[in-house]
Amino acid sequence: MAASLNKVILIGNLTADPELKYTSSGTARTRFSIAINRQYKDSTGQLQDEVTFIPIVAWGTQAENCAQYLTKGRSVAVDGRLRIDTFETAEGERRKVIEVVASNIQFLGGPPRSASEPGTVPPSSDQPAQGAKDDEEVPF
């Protein structure tokens, strides 16, 4: 059998606050996206910016920690694997969803600072999404 490897290492900034849900069996799942910026020179020598948005999913305790401590704009390093799912819409169209399933997430830098209160962390909700039952892998 030929060797296989599915490993992704990314560093970027959260595009929005993470979304925490629990499966019907009680497992925590957090989804968020990160923006990865790249600069390059085009054929005319002009500096160009390119942004790639990557969806990330984390499970279990790591998911709860992400939901509690990460906010929009925070820089993270993500180590995980690429997962590609194909599904059919209600209209019969086939679609693909690509996401990184995180095995390790490192919080980089300090927490984002509020403009009104330097050095403070914005308050987070202590109450998880009650009744959020979601055993299916929803591609959104």
C-alpha positions in Angstrom: 0.0 0.0 0.0 1.3 3.5 -0.9 2.0 6.0 1.9 -0.6 8.7 2.4 -0.4 12.0 4.2 -3.2 14.5 5.0 -1.7 17.3 7.0 -2.4 21.1 7.0 -0.7 23.8 8.9 -2.1 27.3 8.7 -1.7 30.7 10.4 -4.4 33.3 10.0 -6.9 35.6 11.7 -10.5 34.7 12.6 -13.0 36.3 10.3 -15.8 36.1 12.9 -16.4 34.8 16.4 -16.5 31.0 16.6 -19.8 29.2 16.6 -20.2 26.5 19.3 -22.8 23.7 19.1 -23.3 20.4 20.7 -24.2 17.1 19.0 -27.1 15.1 20.4 -24.5 12.9 22.2 -23.1 16.0 23.9 -19.9 16.5 21.9 -18.8 20.1 21.5 -18.2 21.3 17.9 -16.9 24.8 17.0 -16.7 26.2 13.6 -14.9 29.3 12.4 -13.0 30.6 9.4 -9.6 32.2 9.2 -8.2 34.7 6.7 -4.8 34.0 5.3 -3.1 37.0 3.6 -0.5 36.7 0.9 1.4 39.4 -1.0 3.1 38.9 -4.3 4.3 40.9 -7.3 2.4 40.5 -10.5 3.9 40.4 -14.0 4.2 44.2 -14.0 6.0 44.3 -10.7 3.0 45.8 -8.8 2.5 44.5 -5.3 -0.8 42.5 -5.0 -2.7 41.3 -2.0 -4.6 38.0 -1.9 -6.8 36.7 0.9 -7.8 33.1 1.3 -10.7 32.2 3.7 -10.4 28.7 5.2 -13.2 27.1 7.3 -12.0 25.3 10.4 -13.8 22.8 12.7 -12.7 21.8 16.2 -14.2 19.1 18.4 -14.4 18.3 22.2 -12.6 20.3 24.8 -10.6 22.1 22.1 -13.9 23.3 20.6 -15.1 24.7 23.9 -11.8 26.5 24.5 -11.9 28.1 21.1 -15.5 29.3 21.7 -14.5 30.7 25.1 -11.2 32.4 24.2 -11.2 33.2 20.5 -12.9 36.2 18.9 -13.0 37.9 15.5 -9.5 39.1 14.5 -7.5 36.9 16.8 -4.5 35.2 15.3 -4.3 31.4 15.5 -2.1 28.6 14.2 -4.1 25.5 13.1 -2.7 22.0 12.7 -5.1 19.5 11.2 -6.3 17.5 8.2 -8.2 18.5 5.1 -11.7 17.1 4.7 -13.7 17.3 1.5 -17.4 16.4 1.5 -19.8 16.1 -1.4 -23.5 16.5 -0.9 -26.6 17.1 -3.0 -28.8 20.1 -2.5 -32.6 20.0 -2.4 -32.6 21.1 -6.0 -30.4 18.1 -7.0 -27.2 20.1 -7.4 -23.9 18.4 -6.3 -21.7 20.6 -4.1 -18.4 20.2 -2.4 -17.5 21.5 1.1 -13.8 21.8 2.1 -12.8 22.4 5.7 -9.8 21.8 8.0 -10.5 19.4 10.9 -8.2 20.8 13.6 -6.1 18.5 15.7 -4.3 21.4 17.5 -5.1 25.1 17.7 -2.5 27.5 19.1 -3.8 30.9 20.2 -1.2 33.5 19.0 -0.6 37.0 20.3 -2.8 38.4 23.1 -6.5 38.7 23.2 -7.9 41.5 21.0 -8.2 44.8 22.9 -11.4 46.8 23.2 -11.1 50.3 21.9 -12.9 51.6 25.0 -11.0 49.5 27.6 -7.4 48.7 26.7 -6.1 45.5 28.0 -9.6 43.9 28.6 -11.1 40.8 27.1 -14.6 41.2 25.7 -17.1 39.2 27.9 -18.0 35.8 26.6 -21.3 34.0 27.2 -21.0 31.3 29.9 -24.0 29.5 28.5 -23.5 27.0 25.7 -26.1 26.7 23.0 -28.7 24.7 24.9 -30.8 22.3 22.8 -28.4 22.7 19.8 -28.7 19.1 18.6 -26.6 18.4 15.5 -25.4 14.9 14.8 -25.3 15.5 11.1 -22.3 17.0 9.3 -24.0 20.1 8.0 -21.9 21.6 5.2 -22.5 25.2 6.2 
